[in-house]
Amino acid sequence: MISVEEARKIILAEIRRMGTERVLLSNTLGRVLSEDLLSALDHPPWDTSAMDGYAVRWNDTAGASRTNPRILKIIEEIPAGTLPQKKIEPGEASKIMTGAPVPEGAEAIVKVEETERHGDQVKIFEAADDGDFIRKKGEAIRTGDLILRKGIRIRPADIAMMASIGRSVVPVYQQPRVAILSTGDELAEIDEPRGPNKILNSNGYGVAAQVIEAGGLPINLGIAKDTREDLDKKLRGGLHADFLIASGGVSMGDYDFVQEVLMELGAEMKFWKVAMKPGQPLAFGVIGGKPAFGLPGNPVSAMVSFEQFVRPALLMAGGRTEVFRPIIQATLEEEVRKHPGRRHFMRAIVSVQNGEYRVRTTGDQDSHILMSLVKANALMILPEAGNIHKAGEKVAVQLLSDVAVAGNELSGLI
């Protein structure tokens, strides 16, 4: 039986990046960028007005006030989307809209609220300083600037940024295809007729959802019976995928054949059993260069094991540079007891009270109680040593979210 860290290192050492492809900008949300993106243009592309108002020479407004306005001649109007036609000379102004190019000769914009128009003249009630309300060419982005780094998961703001620099097609990593097999004679699919000896196949759906969340494409292989023949047939059907996951059949029971069948199919098994709870029976191997995971059959054990090992592997294969969930320190609200010798990942609720993270369990931690994971927004991580953790003690907590936390980069943890 190996430690969580040893298991993670063994797994991640076997992971290879997926290939790349180019997709339309509108289809990039949640995908992973495969190249650094540099800007091919300045933004804004010219000096633009930050306000509706009047483009002026700043010294023409010196001393202006409500009681002593400066009066300037209006020579043109410049709506957004048009180019100015006239240069601003002393004593002149152009009415200008937000986002419109600033005309030659203008040095500042006076807000429309500080003006009053009378025919072809405008009263200026506030003195302007050089550069007021002018967005300079290239102020936000200059040609050649690094816009987005390779390995980021693309968010809505990133898409808006790429649109602003004219990227209609974007290089991204391919999404890993993940074949998922549930095993066990006791399992039935949701809509099929079933007798009193059957339970519904929750692992197939839960693990598939975790695959999607981690950027993968799930391939459902269905349910395999507890026979070598059916396992062999179903697992062979998943060998075309980039990853292979089987849940159940990895313990020491008389009908737990997953590891044996994987080896018969040519898998080089790297380990079996990890010193953790839930999720001790965890098999990992490589078959034809592809990672193969044997997850526990209990639903909570399967999903917690996926979180700790499969998710980072999928994220790495999919090009992500940050692959681990955020881990914080929180104060225990209750006494927690555990058996020593294994790292415990307890389903927990973390909250902020008076500026401090606090954490409590979701109740019964038995590995078949899926509701305890439904209630959780975090996993409390308790070390192998010791059996009692008292209220008020600080403990590590893994947040079940994609919020980035400094220090959780891949380079710092493996």
FENMOWO-V431180 format. One record per helix or strand. SS is the DSSP state (a for helix, b for strand). FROM is the first residue (numbers start at 1). LEN is the number of residues. Records with the same first field share a line. If there is no record, write none. Layout:
SS: FROM-LEN + FROM-LEN
This chain:
b: 2-1 + 20-5 + 32-2 + 37-2 + 43-1 + 48-2 + 53-4 + 70-9 + 92-5 + 101-1 + 108-4 + 115-4 + 121-4 + 134-2 + 141-1 + 146-3 + 153-1 + 169-5 + 177-7 + 187-2 + 199-2 + 217-8 + 243-5 + 268-5 + 274-1 + 276-2 + 283-5 + 290-6 + 327-6 + 336-2 + 343-11 + 356-6 + 378-5 + 388-2 + 394-6
a: 4-10 + 25-3 + 58-4 + 112-3 + 156-9 + 202-12 + 228-9 + 258-7 + 299-19 + 371-4 + 410-4
